[in-house]
Amino acid sequence: MKNSPLLEQVRFAIRVRHYSYRTEQTHIQRIKRFILFQNERSSNRHG
């Protein structure tokens, strides 16, 4: 998931706004956890 186009877009948007590196990392981690949570939740529904 490191080279995900979505995550690259998020990184770019954060950098354009001159947010701190730590803020960028926090947002990326939250998005990754959310995606993993949704995938897990979806797989639990189907069996």
N, C-alpha and C positions, 0 to 999 in steps of 0.2 A: 504494500500500500504506500510505500515511500514515494514512488513516482506517479502517484495518482494525479490525473489532470485536475480534479477537484481541489486537492490539497495544494497543488501548485498555484491555482487561482486564488486560494485563500492567502497563501504566502505573499503573492504579488500584491493583493489588495491591502494587506497589513503593512507591507513595506512602503507602498505608495503613500500611506497615511502616516508614515514615520513612527509607527508604534515600536516599543522596545522589543528586543529579541526574546525576552522572557514571555512577553504577551503573545508573541507569535507562537512560541512553543506550547503555551497553555491552550491557545485556541486549537492548534493542530491536534493535541492530545484529546481534547474534549470531542472534537469531530470524529477522531478514530474510535474512541470509546462508544460514541453514539452509533456509529455505523456497525460496530461489532455487536452492540446490544440489539439493534434492529434485526441483524442477520440471525442472531440467536433466537430472538423472539419469533421470527418468521419460521425458523426450522422447527421450533417447538409446536407450533400450530399444525404443521403438516405431518407430524408423526413423531 
